[in-house]
Amino acid sequence: MLAVLLLAAGAAVAAQQAAYAVFDAPLVNVSLFVMSRCPDARICETVFEEVFKLDHMMDKVNLNIDYLGHIDKKAPYGVECMHGDLECAGNAHQLCLQAHVPLDKFYPTLSCMNYANFPGAIGTIALTHKCAHTAGIDWWRSGVGACIEGKRAERVSRLAEREAWLTGTEVELPLVLSEEEMDEWADADALEPLAKEAQKRLVQSVRHTIKEGVTKSCTIRIASTLKHSPRECVVDGGVWKGCDDGHSPADFARVIRAEWANLHK
Ligand SMILES: *[C@@H]1O[C@H](CO)[C@@H](O)[C@H](O)[C@H]1NC(C)=O
């Protein structure tokens, strides 16, 4: 009996290792350093939206987006952001998405947040929720909801769902706001609560950006095994700087393909 169990366990471990081997295939590290309500960040993110539409690009990249700010224990979310607390919230929401959903769900959500009347309602839960839903993310099941709104909010919501199911009534859907209503809400700058996990991710990300010595949003870094230093590029005031390899989606794709090929030769 024990032997059978051990055998089964061994098979399970082997299967898991095989699965990890696939994920462990080296990917090209691409880092964007941004601020969620910064127009220059939007330029970088829009270029990468095009990069990721190209053949198999998503499978070759390990994308990390980190945020610029100053650590400030007295700030509502523990960080001071250039475009205000709403931006801090937007950064934190995007970090929760990155942490809990795969790239092919995260990126469409990010693009959706950037798409509206920029910076519009970026940083409001209403917009993040709407965009996540549009990208096919289950708010609670993915872990994104708890990261942003907390476990308590999740329990309340699940209880309401269960209650509705038991009594055969309709679940009361969260109020769906129009784009204009969301923008107005953002303008009012009423701070929404941000759960512990989201705040922790925000502080960690800002610390990482400081440690990396990045001071401009947007900064793009592509880790290189072909060159001695990372390939770095900045968009500052709408102007691209330092992109030795070009800054069109095709240029970034070419660089990523070359780096990927070098990791897999
Ligand atoms: C990518 O980044 C991770 C984490 O920093 C690191 O462990 C890994 O070696 C990097 N891979 C490449 C190919 O640069």
The ligand as a Tripos MOL2 file, in Angstrom:
@<TRIPOS>MOLECULE
LIG
   14    14     1     0     0
SMALL
NO_CHARGES

@<TRIPOS>ATOM
      1 C1         15.7660   36.8790  -15.7000 C.3       1 LIG1
      2 O1         15.5730   37.4320  -14.4190 O.3       1 LIG1
      3 C2         15.5720   36.4740  -13.3830 C.3       1 LIG1
      4 C3         15.1990   37.1680  -12.1100 C.3       1 LIG1
      5 O2         15.9490   38.3120  -11.9150 O.3       1 LIG1
      6 C4         16.9430   35.8130  -13.3300 C.3       1 LIG1
      7 O3         16.9660   34.8510  -12.3140 O.3       1 LIG1
      8 C5         17.2290   35.1660  -14.6690 C.3       1 LIG1
      9 O4         18.5250   34.6190  -14.6670 O.3       1 LIG1
     10 C6         17.1050   36.1640  -15.7940 C.3       1 LIG1
     11 N1         17.2290   35.4750  -17.0510 N.am      1 LIG1
     12 C7         17.9150   35.9470  -18.0760 C.2       1 LIG1
     13 C8         17.9850   35.0680  -19.2650 C.3       1 LIG1
     14 O5         18.4560   37.0320  -18.0920 O.2       1 LIG1
@<TRIPOS>BOND
     1     1     2 1
     2     1    10 1
     3     2     3 1
     4     3     4 1
     5     3     6 1
     6     4     5 1
     7     6     7 1
     8     6     8 1
     9     8     9 1
    10     8    10 1
    11    10    11 1
    12    11    12 1
    13    12    13 1
    14    12    14 2
@<TRIPOS>SUBSTRUCTURE
     1 LIG1         1 GROUP 0 **** ****
